[in-house]
Amino acid sequence: MTGNTDEPAPMTTPFPDGFLWGASTSAYQVEGAVSEDGRGPSIWDRFSHEPDRIEGGGTGDVACDHYHRYPEDLDLLAGIGLNAYRFSIAWPRVQPAGSGAFEARGLSHYDRMIDAMLERDITPLVTLYHWDLPIPLQDKGGWAARETAERFGEYAQACFSAYGDRVRIWVSQNEPWIVSLLGHELGLHAPGHRDLREAVTVGHHLLLAHGRAAAALEAAGLGDGSRIGVAHSLFPHEPASASAEDAEAARGSDGYVNRWYLDPLLKGRYPDDMRARYEERTGPLDFVQPGDLEAISARCDFIGVNYYTRRVVRHAADARPFPWKVIDAAPGMARTDAGWEVVPESFYDLLVRLARDYPGVEQIVTENGGVYNDAPGPDGQVRDGRRSAFIHDHLEAVARAIKAGAPVIGYCHWSLLDNFEWALGYDKRFGLVHVDYATQRRTLKASAAYYGSVASANALQAVPEDAGG
Ligand code: FCB
């Protein structure tokens, strides 16, 4: 009964005033409309149409049709009770060849979208590069070519002048490590290359591209009052045992995954241990030119934290110069339907460690979520209680990290919508909103209501007992 003061107060933990409560998507994963309004092809259009690249054979041709349905999707986001939306601009929509002419219809699409957010009191967090490189740039070398960073600077400048009056938070690059690793070392993502030296070169040029964008933001006179940062795929590391060798393996792998990207941006240098390993394997890193590290570290206002799970590693002497191996340490542990361990405690450790190692740098959780494939029941409801519990436990970790001094200013759940999950296709569902791909019908999942209750209260809430699953 409302107003009954005898009722126990809900177990709540408040978040800081003005905390951003958001959900994330990226252009290629949701937009569809790949040939409309002058959009050029990206490397993901080409890659997803090649045989055997995508589980189940899907492409982003239609995806969630967000290009046309964004007003409805923003209504859903606002209706949930969220106040922020992280989305990405498709470079080939606004500059189809990746250099030269801009496409007015693409530019005005995002203009309308941003206005639609502001009308709904939704703060836009705009990612400039979430993996959809225009093909003409790939055909000139892609991110392995230094010139691509220069082109990115020009594209970023155009976005700042088009939207900088309304957008205050910019993510220049999404997950440089994943682009390097899956796109260029293992060949599992576009452009599907397998070459370690190329992968390391690409990683550097992605960071340099951030530097070029940060400089363009300053040059546009938007330096004050705006933030620009990089969203990283961060994995906290745990050694497989208490041995000194495993501790060293965990430290080494942390260099490969985390420090290699964080240190240049925030400390102005590549970590020595990892640099030596790369040089041993691939030769001198002579693509790092004088002045690059100054440009990369000139300005990075926040750490975008994409956190999904941890890595447990063991020493592997035969794997020199990368003497570690990722192991499955806890077969009995809770997992998402993608098999990823659910470890909120590692999320807490990560946020606190970032605050310790990069003091004073704000943090925004730009992605966190899990695959739970619950479908609508006979009554049409999606009772994804496991996702609600996941959200609760990870937000509890965020709240504790904030208490311990981590300057976290927002949390964006991955994802607003079930969508095209890259090489995993359409079978893995990360959304707060269920999408029936045959009809494009959207259904709010129970977890959306739960997450919305936290956002609306700006305080952690208990998961309702009837949350399902
Ligand atoms: C991240 C990506 C995002 C999504 C999630 C599950 O690596 O940034 O686009 O695919 O993983």
Boltz pocket constraint, residues with backbone or C-beta under 6 A from the ligand:
constraints:
  - pocket:
      binder: B
      contacts: [[A, 26], [A, 29], [A, 174], [A, 175], [A, 178], [A, 233], [A, 306], [A, 367], [A, 414], [A, 420], [A, 421], [A, 422], [A, 430]]
      max_distance: 6.0
